[in-house]
Amino acid sequence: MNLQAFFATCPKGLESLLKAELEQMGLQDLRETVAGVHFNADLTGAYRACLWSRLANKIFLPLAKLPVQSAEDLYEAARSIPWQDHLNPGGTLLVDFTGTSGAIRNTQFGALKIKDAVVDCLRDFAGSRPSVARKDPDLRINGRLSRGHVALSIDLCGDSLHRRGYRTRQGAAPLKENLAAAVLLRSNWPQIAAEGGNLIDPMCGSGTLLIEAALMATDRAPGLDRPAFGFERWLNHQNDIWLELRQEALARYREGRRRELGEIRGYDADRKVLLAAESNIKMAGVEDLVHVMHKPLEQLVKPTHAPMESGLVICNPPYGERLGEKESLRGLYRQLGDKCREHFQGWHLGVFTGNPELGKSLGLRAHKRYKLFNGSLPSELLLVDVQTERFVDAPPAELTKAPELTEGAKMLVNRLRKNRKQLAKWVKREQIECYRLYDADMPEYAAAIDLYGDYVHVQEYAAPKSVDEERAKARFEEIRAAVPEALEIAPDRVSFKQRRRNRGKDQYERQSEQTHDSIEVREGQARLLVNLWEYLDTGLFLDHRPVRQRIAAMARGKRFLNLFCYTATATVQAALGGARESVSVDMSRTYLNWAERNFRLNNLSLDRHQLVQEDCLKWLQSCRQGFDLIMLDPPSFSNSKRMEGVLDVQRDHVAMIQRCMELLSPEGTLVFSNNLRSFKLDEGALQAYKIDNISRQSLDPDFQRNQKIHQCWLLQHAS
């Protein structure tokens, strides 16, 4: 084994971490110095360091260290190296130079003297000379002048190793990728991930911490997707070794992808920076592992869609450059500490800050502190085990012990936890964010309980007349107590809706006297707005999730019509699936305005995707357009004042379907659905069409307990 000396550079403060990382790679004779580590290795080891180091900036192959007293000495030092062993005479080169002295006062001048020496060497050797290429040179040379000596090295990396290739967009003051990796390593993320723990960044910015966490958790080499390394056109490059290392890295990544991983989630109050995060996450190829959502810190809670017993809350909050900013940020840091105490006991917290003084405002005592540098800025990583003994002062009042649950409420708590555990693998595999957790599983607690990201929607079913009204109210209070306990969520994140028999003309009580902001959730590719408080329904019918996914899969290049469109979530899915154009029709201006917000949230053109406010039956009769894909999902019954007549889906479905089929292209498909439990499709009247009942296939696991929630058919023209 032919060992050579190499030098790995890194940001100041990471030297010991880099040394440990290189040691794990099997490299030898490791020695720390300021902003770097010396090591010995063969070429395989050097390539491995380039491919796998998460912390290094550069890997250099030193060629010589020679005394320099003058510019001529610098030239002669560079001229003494046989550059024909490293670069083709007709190739390209770039010289990086650092350091000055009394004779060499300008780094550009120093780089020029080395370049002249290399050119003269190759011209004397072969009669031709290389040229300078500032981008993508065949050979990159590094010269460093210090204490009367120049160190000349081959740069094996090219661009700095911290540039992984995924960060095409960024927010303000983003962390460099290798610094983010160092923060995660110091926070013990690799072990937390290996044990199935989760990671949440409540101020994720452009997503660097999230992406680096995903790369670590899946054992993905940080250099695997770099477009090029500096050594690839170096004359001593051994491509067979390099290809073997890459194949090994790909095999490790495939194995890493097969592991059971926890959740990796990011939130931020800035919608624009989240667009950058989404772009970077997609470029890194981890969009199925990393999820980001618009959410201010004040709304931070532990997600409830799946059990999350342990994990790491990690963030790089703002630190403020001026006195007034620092003072205003104390509340932000305190809020972060309060949220962790309230929702993340048993987790670990890592706060990387450029102003350690602000860390005192967390109200949490760090068990470890690491001094690092963010560029030239001295910074600190504060690590906290979120346990009561780490609370600096008394817990907030809302953490005082809740009243004892009744036996019935305890039974409901157990059922909710059991259901969530049973659905957890499906939720994680399919990346489901909104789903039904409970559907009157226990008859005495007759309610539907749905999870919408980090929020819960509870809707009581109307009790039959045989049930005592006071007893029904008491049972609902038990539901109200059980849900936050079972799902470990703050009560203000739960929407409770009660249906009560009224003596007046209204069938149900009003849902809310207050206005509430919409919540952004994800379904597949789509970002959708829901409102859990103001209306009887939330803006997203969860049982139709598979139908919307089917429509998205069928929509590419199609003209899509969505009748009784509600908030047009099916149209959003069709458009994101590649629908050429669409028309969505509904009588409600409220729902169409909601639909428009959904379109804009997904950057969908309102020119190609039209919203029409009109009675669907009347619009159908006057329509002269053709469509390739139609969604017809009428209500069971409607006598709205804006309608000319009364709609009864059992009575009117044949006429509606026949008219839709007249508008449908010869190879098109009509998706017909309704939620009338007693509904019977009149197949005799529709025998001219091919009919496929997909009701069973249109229900996901969260609705298997209630298979009568809707019925669904696909209809096509007979061939």
Backbone hydrogen bonds, N-H to C=O, Kabsch-Sander energy under -0.5 kcal/mol:
donor,donor_aa,acceptor,acceptor_aa,energy
3,L,1,M,-1.0
4,Q,41,A,-2.8
6,F,39,F,-3.1
7,F,60,F,-2.2
8,A,37,V,-2.9
9,T,7,F,-0.5
9,T,58,K,-2.1
10,C,35,A,-1.8
14,L,11,P,-1.9
18,L,14,L,-2.8
19,K,15,E,-2.6
20,A,16,S,-2.1
21,E,17,L,-2.3
22,L,18,L,-2.7
23,E,19,K,-2.2
24,Q,20,A,-1.9
25,M,21,E,-0.9
26,G,23,E,-1.8
27,L,22,L,-1.8
28,Q,40,N,-2.2
31,R,38,H,-2.2
33,T,36,G,-2.5
36,G,33,T,-1.6
37,V,8,A,-2.6
38,H,31,R,-3.0
39,F,6,F,-2.3
40,N,28,Q,-2.9
41,A,4,Q,-2.2
46,A,42,D,-2.0
47,Y,43,L,-2.7
48,R,44,T,-2.5
49,A,45,G,-2.2
50,C,46,A,-2.0
51,L,47,Y,-2.4
52,W,48,R,-2.9
53,S,49,A,-2.0
57,N,9,T,-3.1
58,K,9,T,-0.7
60,F,7,F,-3.3
61,L,154,I,-2.5
63,L,152,L,-3.4
64,A,152,L,-1.5
66,L,150,V,-2.2
68,V,148,G,-2.8
74,L,70,S,-1.8
75,Y,71,A,-2.2
76,E,72,E,-2.8
77,A,73,D,-2.6
78,A,74,L,-2.1
79,R,75,Y,-2.6
80,S,76,E,-1.3
81,I,78,A,-1.2
83,W,81,I,-1.9
85,D,82,P,-2.1
86,H,83,W,-1.9
87,L,83,W,-2.1
91,G,88,N,-2.4
93,L,131,S,-2.1
94,L,139,L,-1.6
96,D,94,L,-0.5
96,D,141,I,-3.0
98,T,143,G,-2.1
101,S,104,I,-3.0
105,R,103,A,-0.6
110,G,106,N,-2.1
111,A,107,T,-2.4
112,L,108,Q,-2.2
113,K,109,F,-2.2
114,I,110,G,-1.7
115,K,111,A,-2.5
116,D,112,L,-2.6
117,A,113,K,-1.7
118,V,114,I,-2.2
119,V,115,K,-2.6
120,D,116,D,-2.5
121,C,117,A,-2.2
122,L,118,V,-2.2
123,R,119,V,-2.4
124,D,120,D,-2.4
125,F,121,C,-1.6
126,A,122,L,-2.7
127,G,123,R,-2.0
128,S,122,L,-0.6
131,S,91,G,-2.1
133,A,93,L,-2.2
139,L,92,T,-1.2
141,I,94,L,-2.8
141,I,139,L,-0.5
142,N,153,S,-2.8
143,G,96,D,-3.0
144,R,151,A,-2.0
145,L,98,T,-2.7
146,S,144,R,-0.5
146,S,149,H,-2.8
149,H,146,S,-1.4
150,V,66,L,-2.8
151,A,144,R,-2.6
152,L,64,A,-2.8
152,L,150,V,-0.6
153,S,142,N,-2.5
154,I,61,L,-2.5
155,D,140,R,-2.9
155,D,153,S,-0.5
156,L,59,I,-2.2
156,L,154,I,-0.8
159,D,157,C,-0.7
161,L,57,N,-3.3
163,R,160,S,-1.8
164,R,162,H,-1.4
168,T,166,Y,-1.4
180,A,176,K,-2.5
181,A,177,E,-2.2
182,A,178,N,-1.8
183,V,179,L,-2.3
184,L,180,A,-2.1
185,L,181,A,-2.5
186,R,182,A,-2.8
187,S,183,V,-1.4
188,N,185,L,-1.6
189,W,184,L,-2.5
192,I,188,N,-2.1
193,A,189,W,-3.2
194,A,190,P,-2.1
195,E,191,Q,-1.6
196,G,193,A,-2.0
197,G,192,I,-2.9
198,N,310,S,-1.4
199,L,263,E,-2.8
200,I,312,L,-2.4
201,D,265,R,-2.3
204,C,201,D,-0.7
204,C,267,Y,-2.6
207,G,204,C,-2.4
211,I,207,G,-2.5
212,E,208,T,-2.7
213,A,209,L,-2.0
214,A,210,L,-2.0
215,L,211,I,-2.5
216,M,212,E,-2.2
217,A,213,A,-2.5
218,T,214,A,-1.8
219,D,216,M,-1.5
220,R,215,L,-2.9
221,A,219,D,-0.6
223,G,51,L,-2.2
224,L,221,A,-1.8
226,R,223,G,-1.0
231,F,156,L,-1.6
232,E,229,F,-1.3
233,R,230,G,-0.6
234,W,231,F,-1.2
235,L,86,H,-1.8
237,H,234,W,-2.0
239,N,237,H,-0.6
242,W,238,Q,-1.7
243,L,239,N,-2.9
244,E,240,D,-1.9
245,L,241,I,-2.1
246,R,242,W,-2.2
247,Q,243,L,-2.3
248,E,244,E,-2.2
249,A,245,L,-2.3
250,L,246,R,-2.6
251,A,247,Q,-2.3
252,R,248,E,-2.2
253,Y,249,A,-2.2
254,R,250,L,-2.5
255,E,251,A,-2.1
256,G,252,R,-2.5
257,R,253,Y,-2.2
258,R,254,R,-0.8
258,R,255,E,-0.8
259,R,256,G,-1.2
261,L,259,R,-0.7
262,G,197,G,-0.6
264,I,289,L,-0.8
265,R,199,L,-2.7
266,G,291,H,-2.5
267,Y,201,D,-2.6
268,D,293,M,-1.2
271,R,269,A,-0.7
274,L,270,D,-1.2
275,L,271,R,-1.1
275,L,272,K,-0.6
276,A,272,K,-1.2
277,A,273,V,-2.1
278,E,274,L,-2.7
279,S,275,L,-2.0
280,N,276,A,-2.5
281,I,277,A,-2.8
282,K,278,E,-2.1
283,M,279,S,-2.3
284,A,280,N,-2.1
285,G,282,K,-1.2
286,V,281,I,-2.0
289,L,286,V,-1.6
290,V,286,V,-2.5
291,H,264,I,-2.1
293,M,266,G,-2.0
295,K,268,D,-2.0
295,K,293,M,-0.5
299,Q,296,P,-1.9
300,L,297,L,-2.2
304,T,453,G,-0.7
312,L,198,N,-2.9
313,V,348,H,-3.1
314,I,200,I,-2.3
314,I,312,L,-0.6
315,C,350,G,-1.9
326,K,322,R,-2.2
327,E,323,L,-2.2
328,S,324,G,-1.9
329,L,325,E,-1.6
330,R,326,K,-0.7
330,R,327,E,-0.9
332,L,328,S,-0.5
333,Y,329,L,-2.3
334,R,330,R,-2.4
335,Q,331,G,-2.5
336,L,332,L,-2.2
337,G,333,Y,-2.3
338,D,334,R,-2.8
339,K,335,Q,-2.6
340,C,336,L,-2.0
341,R,337,G,-2.3
342,E,338,D,-2.3
343,H,339,K,-2.5
344,F,340,C,-2.1
346,G,386,V,-2.8
347,W,344,F,-2.2
348,H,311,G,-2.5
349,L,384,V,-3.0
350,G,313,V,-2.9
351,V,382,L,-2.5
352,F,315,C,-2.6
352,F,350,G,-0.5
353,T,351,V,-0.7
353,T,380,E,-2.7
358,L,355,N,-1.9
359,G,355,N,-0.6
359,G,356,P,-1.0
360,K,357,E,-1.3
361,S,358,L,-1.9
362,L,359,G,-1.6
363,G,360,K,-1.0
365,R,390,R,-3.0
366,A,364,L,-0.6
367,H,383,L,-2.3
368,K,383,L,-1.3
370,Y,381,L,-2.0
372,L,370,Y,-0.5
372,L,379,S,-2.0
373,F,12,K,-0.7
374,N,377,L,-2.8
375,G,373,F,-0.9
376,S,374,N,-0.5
377,L,374,N,-1.7
379,S,372,L,-3.4
380,E,353,T,-2.5
381,L,370,Y,-2.8
382,L,351,V,-2.8
382,L,380,E,-0.6
383,L,368,K,-2.5
383,L,381,L,-0.5
384,V,349,L,-2.8
386,V,347,W,-2.2
386,V,384,V,-0.7
387,Q,385,D,-2.0
390,R,387,Q,-2.3
391,F,388,T,-1.7
392,V,363,G,-2.2
393,D,363,G,-0.5
399,L,396,P,-2.1
400,T,397,A,-2.1
410,K,406,T,-2.3
411,M,407,E,-2.0
412,L,408,G,-2.0
413,V,409,A,-2.5
414,N,410,K,-2.3
415,R,411,M,-2.1
416,L,412,L,-2.6
417,R,413,V,-2.3
418,K,414,N,-2.3
419,N,415,R,-2.8
420,R,416,L,-2.3
421,K,417,R,-2.1
422,Q,418,K,-2.3
423,L,419,N,-2.1
424,A,420,R,-0.9
425,K,421,K,-0.5
427,V,423,L,-2.8
428,K,424,A,-2.4
429,R,425,K,-2.8
430,E,426,W,-2.6
431,Q,427,V,-0.6
432,I,427,V,-2.2
435,Y,451,L,-1.6
437,L,435,Y,-0.5
437,L,449,I,-2.7
438,Y,449,I,-1.6
440,A,447,A,-2.5
445,Y,442,M,-2.8
446,A,444,E,-0.6
447,A,445,Y,-1.3
448,A,459,Q,-2.8
449,I,438,Y,-2.8
450,D,448,A,-0.5
450,D,457,H,-2.9
451,L,435,Y,-3.1
452,Y,455,Y,-2.8
453,G,433,E,-2.2
455,Y,452,Y,-1.7
456,V,493,R,-2.3
457,H,450,D,-3.0
458,V,456,V,-0.5
458,V,495,S,-3.5
459,Q,448,A,-2.7
459,Q,457,H,-0.5
460,E,497,K,-2.9
461,Y,446,A,-2.5
467,V,464,P,-2.0
472,A,468,D,-2.4
473,K,469,E,-2.1
474,A,470,E,-2.0
475,R,471,R,-2.3
476,F,472,A,-1.9
477,E,473,K,-1.9
478,E,474,A,-1.6
479,I,475,R,-1.9
480,R,476,F,-2.6
481,A,477,E,-1.6
482,A,478,E,-2.3
483,V,479,I,-2.3
485,E,481,A,-0.9
486,A,482,A,-3.0
487,L,483,V,-2.3
488,E,484,P,-0.9
489,I,484,P,-1.5
493,R,490,A,-2.4
494,V,491,P,-1.8
495,S,456,V,-2.9
496,F,494,V,-0.6
497,K,458,V,-2.5
497,K,495,S,-0.5
500,R,498,Q,-0.6
519,I,530,V,-3.1
521,V,528,L,-3.1
523,E,526,A,-2.3
526,A,523,E,-2.1
528,L,521,V,-3.0
528,L,526,A,-0.5
530,V,519,I,-2.6
531,N,538,T,-2.3
542,L,540,L,-0.9
544,H,541,F,-1.1
545,R,542,L,-1.7
548,R,544,H,-2.6
549,Q,545,R,-2.2
550,R,546,P,-2.2
551,I,547,V,-2.4
552,A,548,R,-2.5
553,A,549,Q,-2.0
554,M,550,R,-1.5
555,A,551,I,-1.2
557,G,578,G,-2.9
558,K,555,A,-2.9
560,F,558,K,-0.6
560,F,581,E,-2.5
561,L,629,L,-2.4
562,N,583,V,-2.7
563,L,561,L,-0.5
563,L,631,M,-2.8
564,F,585,V,-0.9
565,C,585,V,-2.4
568,A,565,C,-2.2
572,V,568,A,-2.1
573,Q,569,T,-2.0
574,A,570,A,-2.3
575,A,571,T,-3.1
576,L,572,V,-2.5
577,G,573,Q,-1.5
578,G,575,A,-1.4
579,A,574,A,-2.3
580,R,558,K,-1.9
581,E,558,K,-1.3
582,S,608,R,-2.3
583,V,560,F,-2.1
584,S,610,Q,-2.3
585,V,562,N,-2.7
586,D,612,V,-2.2
589,R,587,M,-0.6
592,L,588,S,-1.8
593,N,589,R,-2.5
594,W,590,T,-1.8
595,A,591,Y,-2.6
596,E,592,L,-2.4
597,R,593,N,-1.8
598,N,594,W,-1.9
599,F,595,A,-2.4
600,R,596,E,-2.5
601,L,597,R,-2.3
602,N,598,N,-1.1
602,N,599,F,-0.6
603,N,600,R,-1.6
604,L,599,F,-2.5
609,H,605,S,-1.2
610,Q,582,S,-2.5
610,Q,608,R,-0.6
612,V,584,S,-3.2
614,E,586,D,-1.4
614,E,612,V,-0.8
619,W,615,D,-2.9
620,L,616,C,-2.6
621,Q,617,L,-1.4
622,S,618,K,-1.3
623,C,619,W,-1.4
627,F,663,L,-2.6
628,D,559,R,-2.0
629,L,559,R,-1.9
630,I,669,T,-2.2
631,M,561,L,-3.1
632,L,630,I,-0.5
632,L,671,V,-3.2
633,D,563,L,-1.1
633,D,631,M,-0.5
638,S,647,L,-2.2
643,M,640,S,-1.6
647,L,638,S,-3.1
648,D,646,V,-0.5
649,V,636,S,-2.2
652,D,648,D,-3.3
653,H,649,V,-1.4
656,M,652,D,-2.1
657,I,653,H,-2.7
658,Q,654,V,-2.7
659,R,655,A,-2.1
660,C,656,M,-2.2
661,M,657,I,-2.6
662,E,658,Q,-1.4
663,L,659,R,-1.1
664,L,660,C,-0.7
665,S,627,F,-2.9
668,G,665,S,-2.0
669,T,628,D,-1.8
670,L,715,L,-2.8
671,V,630,I,-3.5
671,V,669,T,-0.5
672,F,670,L,-0.7
672,F,713,W,-2.5
673,S,632,L,-2.6
674,N,711,Q,-1.7
677,R,675,N,-0.7
679,F,676,L,-1.9
683,E,681,L,-1.8
686,L,682,D,-0.8
687,Q,684,G,-1.1
689,Y,686,L,-2.0
690,K,716,Q,-2.7
692,D,714,L,-2.4
694,I,692,D,-0.8
694,I,712,C,-1.7
695,S,712,C,-0.6
698,S,694,I,-1.4
699,L,696,R,-1.3
703,F,700,D,-2.2
704,Q,701,P,-1.1
706,N,703,F,-1.1
709,I,706,N,-1.5
711,Q,674,N,-2.6
713,W,672,F,-2.7
714,L,692,D,-2.5
715,L,670,L,-2.6
716,Q,690,K,-2.0
718,A,688,A,-0.9
